[in-house]
Amino acid sequence: MRRALDLTDQDWDYNFDVNARGIFLTNQIAARHFVAKGGGCIVNTASLAAKVGAPLLAHYSASKFAVLGWTQALARELASKGVRVNAVCPGFVDTGMQSREVEWESELRGVSREHVVAEYIAQTPLGRLETPEDVADVVVFLCSEQSRFMTGQGVNVTGGVYMT
């Protein structure tokens, strides 16, 4: 977590290598398999930060915006092959990664960890941090027949933090 003007090339490259390039490489493998099979479903992990630029995480936001662009382009290319491609866009998920980000943000802003978490919860209309299971349930839905007419979507799983 850094201010945009303090980012290094290494910060930028690391985020794009993990978030965008990782999706690119794994999606190519999965897509080739599904095309050969005659259909399938890919669900990428983007972020709330893929839809609303996140202060102190400009490089992360940019890499996750790339995931959504890739998801939409791949969905258009593979639809005629019976392959659906969507993404989930989680918000403030209570994980180890989130704990590290809370620590970094509290240090950068000079506020307590509890204050940062309270702000996240205050931004969430459903009134809590989300759990990994909240996101997993949406992934299961996107892989199911109930979502058979969905492709190219970035589905918000944010407890209402972002609603468009």
C-alpha positions as CSV (number, residue, x, y, z in Angstrom):
1,M,0.0,0.0,0.0
2,R,1.6,3.3,-1.2
3,R,0.6,6.6,-2.5
4,A,0.6,6.6,-6.3
5,L,3.5,9.0,-6.6
6,D,5.6,6.8,-4.3
7,L,5.1,3.6,-6.3
8,T,8.1,1.9,-7.9
9,D,8.4,-0.1,-11.1
10,Q,8.7,-3.2,-8.9
11,D,5.5,-2.4,-7.1
12,W,3.7,-2.0,-10.4
13,D,5.2,-5.1,-12.0
14,Y,4.5,-7.3,-9.0
15,N,0.8,-6.4,-8.9
16,F,0.4,-6.9,-12.7
17,D,2.4,-10.2,-12.6
18,V,0.2,-11.6,-9.9
19,N,-3.2,-10.2,-10.7
20,A,-3.3,-9.7,-14.4
21,R,-0.6,-12.1,-15.8
22,G,-1.7,-14.8,-13.4
23,I,-5.3,-14.6,-14.7
24,F,-4.1,-14.5,-18.3
25,L,-1.9,-17.6,-18.0
26,T,-4.4,-19.7,-16.0
27,N,-7.4,-18.6,-18.2
28,Q,-5.5,-19.6,-21.4
29,I,-5.0,-23.1,-20.0
30,A,-8.6,-23.4,-18.8
31,A,-10.0,-21.9,-22.0
32,R,-8.2,-24.3,-24.2
33,H,-9.5,-27.2,-22.2
34,F,-13.0,-26.0,-22.2
35,V,-13.0,-25.2,-25.9
36,A,-11.8,-28.7,-26.7
37,K,-14.5,-30.1,-24.3
38,G,-17.2,-28.0,-25.9
39,G,-18.0,-25.7,-23.0
40,G,-17.2,-24.7,-19.5
41,C,-17.1,-21.8,-17.0
42,I,-14.2,-19.6,-15.9
43,V,-14.6,-17.3,-12.9
44,N,-11.9,-14.7,-12.3
45,T,-11.2,-12.8,-9.1
46,A,-11.2,-9.1,-9.6
47,S,-12.1,-6.7,-6.8
48,L,-14.2,-3.7,-5.7
49,A,-11.0,-1.9,-6.6
50,A,-11.6,-3.0,-10.3
51,K,-14.6,-0.8,-10.4
52,V,-13.7,2.1,-8.2
53,G,-10.0,3.2,-8.0
54,A,-8.7,2.6,-4.5
55,P,-6.6,5.3,-2.9
56,L,-3.2,4.0,-1.8
57,L,-3.7,1.0,-4.1
58,A,-3.5,2.6,-7.6
59,H,-1.3,-0.2,-8.9
60,Y,-3.6,-2.9,-7.4
61,S,-6.7,-1.1,-8.9
62,A,-5.1,-0.9,-12.3
63,S,-4.3,-4.6,-12.3
64,K,-7.8,-5.5,-11.2
65,F,-9.3,-3.2,-13.9
66,A,-7.2,-5.2,-16.3
67,V,-8.8,-8.4,-15.0
68,L,-12.2,-7.1,-15.8
69,G,-11.2,-6.0,-19.3
70,W,-9.7,-9.4,-19.9
71,T,-12.8,-11.2,-18.5
72,Q,-15.1,-9.2,-20.9
73,A,-12.9,-9.7,-23.9
74,L,-12.4,-13.4,-23.3
75,A,-16.1,-13.8,-22.7
76,R,-16.9,-12.3,-26.1
77,E,-14.3,-14.5,-27.8
78,L,-15.4,-17.8,-26.2
79,A,-19.2,-17.4,-26.0
80,S,-19.7,-19.1,-29.4
81,K,-17.6,-22.1,-28.0
82,G,-19.9,-22.6,-25.1
83,V,-17.5,-21.1,-22.5
84,R,-18.7,-18.5,-20.1
85,V,-16.3,-16.1,-18.4
86,N,-17.2,-14.0,-15.4
87,A,-15.5,-12.3,-12.5
88,V,-16.3,-11.7,-8.8
89,C,-15.5,-8.3,-7.4
90,P,-15.1,-8.7,-3.6
91,G,-14.9,-5.8,-1.2
92,F,-13.6,-5.8,2.3
93,V,-13.0,-9.6,2.9
94,D,-11.8,-10.6,6.3
95,T,-8.7,-12.5,5.3
96,G,-5.0,-12.4,6.1
97,M,-4.4,-10.2,3.0
98,Q,-7.0,-7.7,4.3
99,S,-5.3,-7.7,7.8
100,R,-2.0,-6.7,6.1
101,E,-3.7,-4.0,4.2
102,V,-5.4,-2.7,7.3
103,E,-2.0,-2.6,9.0
104,W,-0.4,-0.7,6.1
105,E,-3.3,1.7,5.8
106,S,-3.4,2.5,9.5
107,E,0.4,3.2,9.4
108,L,0.1,5.4,6.3
109,R,-2.9,7.4,7.7
110,G,-1.7,7.5,11.3
111,V,-4.9,5.9,12.7
112,S,-5.5,2.7,14.6
113,R,-6.3,-0.6,12.9
114,E,-9.6,-0.6,14.6
115,H,-10.4,2.8,13.1
116,V,-9.7,1.5,9.6
117,V,-11.8,-1.6,10.1
118,A,-14.6,0.5,11.5
119,E,-14.5,2.7,8.4
120,Y,-14.7,-0.4,6.1
121,I,-17.7,-1.6,8.0
122,A,-19.3,1.9,8.0
123,Q,-19.0,1.9,4.2
124,T,-20.7,-1.5,4.0
125,P,-24.5,-1.3,4.1
126,L,-24.8,-4.9,5.3
127,G,-22.8,-3.8,8.3
128,R,-19.9,-6.2,8.5
129,L,-16.8,-7.4,6.7
130,E,-17.5,-10.1,4.2
131,T,-16.2,-13.6,4.6
132,P,-14.4,-15.8,2.1
133,E,-17.6,-18.0,2.1
134,D,-19.7,-15.0,0.9
135,V,-17.5,-14.8,-2.2
136,A,-17.3,-18.6,-2.6
137,D,-21.1,-18.8,-2.7
138,V,-21.2,-16.4,-5.6
139,V,-18.5,-18.3,-7.5
140,V,-20.5,-21.5,-7.0
141,F,-23.5,-19.7,-8.5
142,L,-21.5,-18.4,-11.4
143,C,-20.4,-22.0,-12.2
144,S,-23.9,-23.4,-11.9
145,E,-26.7,-23.8,-14.4
146,Q,-28.6,-21.0,-12.6
147,S,-26.2,-18.5,-14.2
148,R,-26.2,-20.2,-17.7
149,F,-27.0,-16.9,-19.4
150,M,-24.4,-14.8,-17.7
151,T,-21.0,-14.1,-19.3
152,G,-18.6,-11.1,-19.3
153,Q,-19.8,-9.9,-15.9
154,G,-18.0,-8.4,-13.0
155,V,-20.3,-9.4,-10.1
156,N,-20.0,-7.2,-7.0
157,V,-19.8,-9.2,-3.8
158,T,-19.3,-6.2,-1.5
159,G,-22.2,-6.1,1.0
160,G,-23.4,-3.0,-0.9
161,V,-20.2,-0.9,-0.8
162,Y,-20.5,-0.4,-4.6
163,M,-23.9,-0.8,-6.3
164,T,-23.4,-0.2,-10.0
